[in-house]
Amino acid sequence: MKTFSATPADIDKKWILIDAEGVILGRLASIVATRLRGKHKASFTPNMDMGDNVIIINADKVQMTGNKRADKKYYWHTGHPGGIKHRTAGQILEGKYPERVVTAAVKRMLPGNRLSRQVMTNLRVYAGAEHPHEAQQPEVLDVKNMNSKNTRVAK
């Protein structure tokens, strides 16, 4: 038996809609990273962009366990001496661009190569419940009911 290696003609991309309200961030990110890579498909080929297009809504209502909302810090550097800065996950989620927390979590679950940067273009994250991709007729993926540990009641 020969090993199957997918070609661009073999790739079938779907659109998936995920509601992140009440879902734990890390569990959501690992599921989305798997879908973006295409590892859930039997025809997975590591060197091809086989994954689906993923739309995440309600990214501002994502949950974290423990004290991560207050303790988890996102760092960046301004480029000037002593210019390291940080914000907590809670500050970003309550700020102007709360979808960046989900985007960063998914990005960090992918390998750091050119293919992963290409795969990240298939991810669309929205803070609210509306999205402009109704014409693609996305299938709803219910992450909350996949595992009872995927969700958490907001405090």
C-alpha positions, 0 to 999 in steps of 0.5 A: 500500500502506498502512502497518501500525500495530498495535492492542492486538488485533493484539499476540501476546505470547509467553514466552521463557526465556533461560539467562544462564550463560556469556553475555556481559552486553552481548550478552545485554542487547541481545538481551533489549532487542530482544525486550522492545521487539518489534523482532524482529517484522514487525508492530513498531509503535514506540508499542505494547508489542509485545514478549514476556515474557522470563525470565532465569535464572542471572543470577549466572553472567553473564560480562563481557569484560576487567576489567569485573567489577573496574572497572565501577562502579555509582553511586548517591547517598544524597541527603546532601552528599558521599553518592555511593557505588559498587560494582563489578559483581563485588561486586554479582554476588557480593552479595545481588541479583546479578540487578540487574546484568542488569536495569540493563544491559537497562534502559539499552539501552531508550530513556528514556521511559514506554513503556520503563518499561512494557516493563521490567515484562515482564522477570523476572530470577532469580539461580538456575536456578528460576523460578515461570513454568512455567505459561506454558510459555516457549520456550527462546531459546538465546543461546549458539548465536546467535553464537560471540562471545555466550559466554565460558569462565569464568576 
